[in-house]
Amino acid sequence: MLDQIHWLAAVTVVGVLEQAYFFLQVIYARRLFGISPPKISGPPEFERIFRAQVNSSEYFPIFLALLWQAGLFFHQGLAAALGLLYLCARYCYFKGYKASSSERLAPIYFSAGVLWILIAVSALGILHFFLFHYVGLNVLQLLTA
């Protein structure tokens, strides 16, 4: 079974490390700008870093669920590749937002697109599973015939 999930697990670890990096960036920004918790407002530079981290954290559970569903029900390799694309886009989003609020736009749109693709392949994989196991219809076999 591990050979069916090792790429998903690796991408998950990379994602967790990325989240840790974002958290650390907020800690460094708090120290740099003298903003003690629980305050979340301050100079625009701090607020952009804080918002980038919070926004990335909000989407992380959605990303993980879709990554694993797409990998288990559709194709592990494709899901892992899409997962790496998403994490790269999120990193670019964070760096862009840190520099300027307008520089976050292209990466956020790209990462949203990747999430939509993960939704689509997850849904297709789950649909195929239900059709095959409960109706006896093998859609992939019908498409290749």
N, C-alpha and C positions, 0 to 999 in steps of 0.2 A: 504494500500500500504506500510506503514512503516514496517509492519511485513515481507515484502519481501526484504527490503534493510537494516535493522538495523545492521546486521553483516558486511555488506560492509561498512556502515558508520563508524562503530567502528574500523575496520581495517584501514580505511582511516585516522581517527584521530590518531591512533597509528603511522601510516606512517608519518604524518605531524610532530608529536612529535619527531620521530626519526630524521627527517631532521633537525629540530630545534636543536637537540642535536649535530648533525654533524657540523652545523653552529657554535654553541658555542665552539666546540672543536677547530675550526680554529681560532676563536677570542682568545681563551686562548693560542694557539700555537703562534699566532702573538705577544702576550704580552710576552710570555716566551722567544721567540727568537728575540724580538725587530724588527719585520718586519712590517712596516706600509703599509697600503694600498696606492697605488694600486700594490705594489710589490708582486710578487707571487713566487719569488725564495729566497732561503736561505739555511740553513743547510738541509741535506737530511731528518732529522726528521720532519722538518716543511713541506717540499715538499710532503712527503708521506701523512701527515694528510690532506694537502690541496687537493692533487689529489684524495684521498679517498672521500672527501666531494664533490668535483666537479663531480667525476664519479657517485656517488650515486645520486646527483641532476639531472644529465643528464638522468638517467634511470627512475627517479621517475614519470614523466608524462606517459611514456610507461607502467610502472607498474600500475598506476591508471586507465588508459584506459582499460587495459586488465582485471584488477580486476573487474571493473564494468560491462564490457561486459560479462565476464564469469559468474558473479553473476546474471545478469538480463536475459541472454539468455540460460544459462545452469543450474546452481544450486548455490544458494547463499552460502550454507554451505561449499561446496567444494571450491568455489572461496575464501571464507574468510579463510579457512584452508590453502590453497595455498598462500594466501596473507601473513598470519602470518609466514609461512615457508620462504617466500621471505624476509620479513623484518628481521627475525632472521638471515638469511644468510647474508644480507647486514650489519647487526650489526657485525657479525663475520668477514666479509670482512674488515670493517672499523678498527676494533681492530687489525686484522692481519696485515693490511697494515701499521697501525701506528707503529707496532713493527718491521716489516721487509717486504720488497717488495715481498719476496717469500711466506710469510704467507698469502698473499691475494688470492693466486691461487685457493685453494680448495673451499673456500666460493664463489668466483666469478663464478666458474664453476657450483656450486650447484645452485646459484641464477639464472644463465642463464638457467639452466635446468627447474627450476620452471617457468620462463617466457615462455619457449617453451610449457610447459604443459598448461599454461594459454592461450597461443595463440591457441593451439589445441582445448581446450574446448570452447573457444570463437567462433572459426570458426564452430565447430560442432553445437553449440547452435544457431548461426545465420543461418547456413544452414538449420537446422531443422525448424526454424521460417519461412524462405522463402518458403521452400517446403510445409509446412503445410498451410500457409496463401495464397500463390499464385498458388500453384499447387494442393492443397488438399491432399497431400501425408503425412501421419503420419508415419514417419520412426520408431519412438519408438514403435508404435503399431505393425508395421511389424516385428520388431526385437523380440518382446515378444510373437508373435503368433506362 
